[in-house]
Amino acid sequence: MSCPHCDLNIAEFFKGKDYVDKLIVALDHREPETPVRAAWILGRLQDKRAVEPLIKLIDATEDVYIARAAVEALGRIDTAKARKYLKAVADNHPAVLVKDAAARALAAGSETSERRNRMHLHPIKLEVIGGNVRTFTDLALDYTGTLALDGVLLPGVAERLTKIAGRMHITILTADTFGKAEEELKRLPVDLLLIGTGLDKAKAVLKMSAEKVIAIGNGRNDVAMMKQAGLRIAVIGPEGAPAELLQIAEVVVGNICDALDLIIHPMRLKATLRD
């Protein structure tokens, strides 16, 4: 099959390339909506491989809307190189639309850094299976089916996540099936990471110091993530949960609020996990 805009043999060209590689290639597509969409997804994947291609795109394009999308993506990836470049864009780019986007991205990155610095002051310590005391600093959560039903946060979730955010860094890992996660979570002190597969979730957990991660999920694509985490909690919830997930979970609960309450009140977990 060939691309209708550039006649590229899509199947042959993308053979052997992973999801991020394909998105990076799409940044150079001549149809203007394609690089905008690719930049949006790359920002939510937060893959550092995209930093240099996004910078090159901003330098090369005359389309301010493409440049703005790339700037926003750099802000989400938030590496030292990205921040340095965004500062230059905020100071010197000829387009006000792009300059303002860079300034907002820098401000948002500063707020995220400040929030992370405030976290982990009182990490959760638990006596897990075997009597070992473990410290947990990160919470990794599935979204669809775990925190949300039909894309909408379940009752009681928002206030519980806010409480937990004072002690742990919270990352929501989702393919965002219903396209509502960003809007639903935008006022909460959490990071949203858009992923493609269960393997992507596992890779994200590994980057967090997996042994210090509590992972919560309800789906088959949460199994790989769960296997990497220091503590695994399965939620059956309104959509149910696969047997494969329940077999590797250390704790199984009926709904997400019960799971989050175990973290807010860790003595309950201690009782559950005691030998």
C-alpha positions in Angstrom: 0.0 0.0 0.0 1.3 3.5 -0.9 0.7 6.8 0.8 -1.7 8.9 -1.2 0.2 12.1 -0.4 3.8 11.0 -1.2 3.6 7.6 -2.9 5.7 5.9 -0.2 5.5 2.1 0.0 4.3 2.1 3.6 4.6 -1.6 4.4 8.1 -1.9 3.0 9.5 1.4 4.4 8.3 0.7 8.0 9.3 -2.9 8.1 11.4 -3.4 11.3 10.7 0.0 12.7 9.1 0.4 16.1 6.2 2.8 17.0 8.4 5.7 17.9 10.5 5.4 14.8 7.4 5.5 12.6 6.2 8.6 14.4 9.6 10.3 13.9 9.4 9.6 10.2 5.9 11.0 10.1 7.2 14.4 11.4 8.5 15.1 7.9 5.3 14.2 6.0 4.2 16.8 3.5 0.5 16.5 4.6 0.4 19.1 7.5 -1.9 17.3 9.8 0.3 14.2 9.9 3.4 15.9 11.6 1.0 17.7 14.1 -0.6 14.3 15.1 2.9 12.6 15.2 4.3 15.4 17.5 1.2 15.2 19.8 1.7 11.4 20.2 5.5 11.7 20.7 5.0 14.2 23.4 2.7 11.9 25.3 5.0 8.9 24.8 7.8 11.1 26.3 10.5 9.1 24.4 13.8 11.0 24.4 14.6 9.8 20.9 12.1 12.3 19.6 13.9 15.4 21.0 16.4 15.9 18.2 13.9 15.3 15.4 11.4 17.7 17.0 14.0 20.4 17.2 14.9 19.9 13.6 11.3 20.1 12.6 10.8 23.4 14.4 13.9 24.8 12.8 12.9 23.7 9.3 9.1 24.3 9.2 7.4 27.6 8.2 4.1 26.3 9.4 3.5 27.8 12.8 0.9 25.2 13.8 3.4 22.4 13.1 6.1 24.3 15.1 3.7 24.8 18.0 2.8 21.1 18.1 6.5 20.2 18.1 7.2 22.8 20.9 4.4 21.3 23.0 5.8 17.8 22.5 9.3 18.9 23.6 7.8 20.4 26.7 6.2 17.1 27.6 9.4 15.2 27.0 11.2 17.7 29.2 14.9 16.8 28.9 17.7 19.3 29.6 18.3 19.7 25.9 14.6 20.2 25.2 14.4 22.9 27.9 17.5 24.7 26.6 16.1 24.8 23.1 12.6 25.9 24.3 14.2 28.8 26.2 15.8 29.9 22.9 12.5 29.5 21.1 10.7 31.5 23.7 13.2 34.3 23.4 13.9 34.4 19.7 11.3 32.7 17.5 9.7 35.1 15.0 6.2 33.7 15.4 4.4 34.9 18.5 2.2 31.7 18.5 5.4 29.5 18.8 7.1 31.8 21.3 4.1 31.7 23.6 3.8 27.9 23.3 7.5 27.6 24.3 7.0 29.8 27.3 4.0 27.8 28.4 5.9 24.5 27.9 8.7 25.8 30.1 6.4 27.0 32.8 4.5 23.6 32.8 7.9 21.8 33.0 8.9 23.9 36.0 5.6 23.2 37.8 6.1 19.4 37.1 9.6 19.6 38.5 8.5 21.4 41.6 5.7 18.9 42.2 8.2 16.0 41.9 10.6 17.7 44.3 7.8 17.9 46.8 7.0 14.2 46.4 8.7 11.3 48.1 9.1 13.2 51.4 7.1 10.4 53.0 7.4 7.4 50.7 5.3 4.4 51.6 7.1 1.6 53.5 5.5 -1.8 53.6 6.4 -5.2 55.0 5.8 -7.3 52.0 5.7 -11.1 51.5 8.6 -12.7 53.2 8.8 -10.1 56.0 11.0 -7.6 54.0 10.3 -3.9 54.4 10.2 -2.2 51.1 9.9 1.5 50.1 7.6 2.6 47.3 7.9 5.9 45.6 6.0 5.5 42.4 2.5 4.5 41.5 1.8 3.2 38.0 -1.9 2.9 37.0 -3.8 1.7 34.0 -6.6 4.1 33.0 -9.4 2.5 30.9 -11.2 -0.1 33.0 -9.1 0.6 36.1 -9.5 4.3 36.9 -12.3 5.0 34.3 -15.3 3.4 32.8 -16.0 4.4 29.1 -13.3 6.9 29.4 -14.7 8.8 32.4 -13.1 8.7 35.8 -15.0 6.5 38.3 -16.5 8.3 41.4 -14.0 8.7 44.3 -10.9 8.3 42.1 -9.9 12.0 41.8 -9.8 12.8 45.5 -7.9 9.6 46.3 -5.2 10.3 43.6 -4.8 13.8 45.0 -4.2 12.4 48.5 -1.6 9.8 47.2 0.2 12.4 45.2 1.6 14.0 48.4 3.6 10.8 49.0 4.2 9.2 45.6 4.8 10.1 42.0 1.7 9.0 40.0 1.9 7.9 36.3 -1.1 6.9 34.3 -0.2 4.6 31.4 -2.9 4.3 28.8 -3.7 3.8 25.1 -6.6 6.1 25.9 -9.2 4.0 24.0 -11.9 6.6 24.4 -9.7 9.7 23.9 -10.8 11.3 27.2 -7.9 10.7 29.6 -6.1 14.0 29.1 -9.3 16.0 29.8 -10.3 13.9 32.8 -6.9 14.1 34.4 -5.8 17.6 33.6 -6.5 19.0 37.0 -4.9 16.2 38.9 -1.3 15.9 40.2 -0.5 13.0 37.9 1.6 12.4 34.8 -0.2 10.9 31.7 1.9 8.7 29.5 0.3 7.5 26.2 1.4 4.0 25.3 0.8 1.6 22.5 1.1 -1.8 24.0 1.5 -3.7 27.3 5.2 -3.9 26.6 5.4 -0.1 26.5 3.8 -0.1 30.0 6.5 -2.5 31.2 9.3 -0.3 29.8 7.8 2.7 31.5 7.8 0.9 34.9 11.4 -0.1 34.4 12.4 3.5 34.0 10.8 4.3 37.4 13.0 2.0 39.4 10.7 -0.9 39.1 11.3 -2.3 42.6 9.9 0.9 44.1 6.7 0.9 42.0 3.2 -0.2 43.0 1.4 -1.1 39.8 -2.4 -1.3 39.6 -4.4 -2.6 36.6 -7.3 -4.7 35.4 -6.4 -5.8 31.8 -4.3 -8.4 29.9 -2.1 -5.6 28.7 -1.2 -4.8 32.3 0.4 -8.2 32.8 3.9 -7.2 31.6 3.8 -4.0 33.7 2.8 -6.0 36.7 5.6 -8.5 36.3 8.2 -5.6 36.6 6.6 -3.8 39.6 7.6 -4.2 43.2 4.0 -4.6 44.3 1.2 -5.8 42.0 -2.5 -5.0 42.7 -5.2 -6.3 40.3 -8.6 -4.6 40.1 -11.5 -6.6 38.9 -13.8 -3.6 38.5 -16.9 -3.2 36.3 -15.1 -4.6 33.3 -13.7 -7.7 35.1 -10.1 -8.9 34.9 -8.4 -11.8 33.1 -7.2 -14.9 34.9 -3.7 -14.3 33.7 -3.5 -11.0 35.6 -5.0 -12.4 38.7 -2.5 -15.2 38.8 0.5 -12.8 39.1 -1.1 -10.2 41.4 -0.1 -10.1 45.0 -3.3 -8.4 46.0 -6.7 -8.5 44.3 -9.5 -6.0 45.0 -13.0 -5.5 43.7 -12.8 -1.9 42.7 -10.2 0.9 42.2 -11.2 2.9 45.3 -10.4 -0.1 47.5 -7.0 -0.4 45.8 -6.2 3.3 46.3 -7.4 3.2 49.9 -4.8 0.4 50.5 -2.1 2.9 49.6 -3.7 5.8 51.6 -3.9 3.4 54.6 -0.8 1.2 54.1 -1.4 -0.7 57.4 -4.3 -2.4 55.6 -1.8 -3.7 53.0 0.5 -4.8 55.7 -2.2 -7.0 57.2 -3.0 -8.4 53.7 0.6 -9.3 52.9 1.6 -10.6 56.3 2.9 -14.2 56.3 
